[in-house]
């Protein structure tokens, strides 16, 4: 399995659509997310989606059978979630083993 970290990359709508079509799943282990446009896009492409169970992603994925919510790991003094890497890895393993 390969993993690509694309933080800070600017893609055109066409490039973004091609990227979503080429991947096996989408993960957003965010510490805080309001609107969650990438989550909407991934679900629209019917991708298995792993997100932290906070705010926007929680609202968007509630009841969706292609989404895995990882625990927010509690909140720090800054009010942001602290998702645990092991929870993300476990969700990704489930997707890998049962596509």
N, C-alpha and C positions, 0 to 999 in steps of 0.2 A: 504494500500500500504506500502511496506517496501522499505527501502533505504539502500544500502550497500556502504560504502566508502572503497575502496581498495587501497588507495595510498601506495606505497612502498612495496607491496606484490609481491613476485617473484613466477610466475606460469610456469609450463611446458607447452609446446604447447598443449598437451592433456588436461590438466586442464583448460587452457584458452579457448579452443574450447568448453569444457563442460560448462564452466561458461557462455559464450555467448549464448549457446543453452538453458540455464536455465533462462535467464533474459527476461524481457518484453521490455526493451529499454536500450539505452546506452547514457550517458550524459558526455560531456567533456567541462565544463565551464572554459576553459583555459584563462589565461591572455596573453599567447603567445605560439604559437605552430608552429614549422617549418614543419616537414614532416607529422606527424599525422597518424602514423601506426595504433593506436587503432581505429581511425575513419574508415580507410580502412577495418579493420577486422570486425567492427560492421556492416558496410554497406554490406560487403560480406556475412554476416550471415542474411541479410535482416532485421536488427533490426531498429525500429524507433530510430533515432539518433539526439541528441540535442548538438549543438556545438556553441561556440562563433564565430561570423563572422570575424575571423582574419586569415591571411596568409594561411597556409596549410589547415586547416579545411574548410575555405571558398572556396578555389580552388577545394578541393575534393568533396564537397557536392553541388556545384553549379548546379542547375537544377535537383537535385535528389529529387524525391517526397517522400522519406522516411526520409528526414533530415529537422530539424528545426534549423534555425540560430537565435541565440540571439544576441542582440546588444552588441557591444564591450564596451559600457558605457563610451567611450572617453578614451583618453590616459593620464596617469599620467606623472609626471616628469621623471620617469624611462622608458617611452616609452611603457609600458605594458598596455594591455586592462584592463578595470575595469567592467567585466560583473556583472550585478545586480542580486542578488538572486531572486528578484521578477520576473524577466524575465525568469529565469530558471524554477522557480515554475510554472509560467503560461504555458510554453511549456510542462512541465511534466504533468500538469493537462489536457491539450488537448489530449496528448497520452493516459492517463489513461481513459478519458471519451469517447474516440473514437479510440479504439485499431485497 
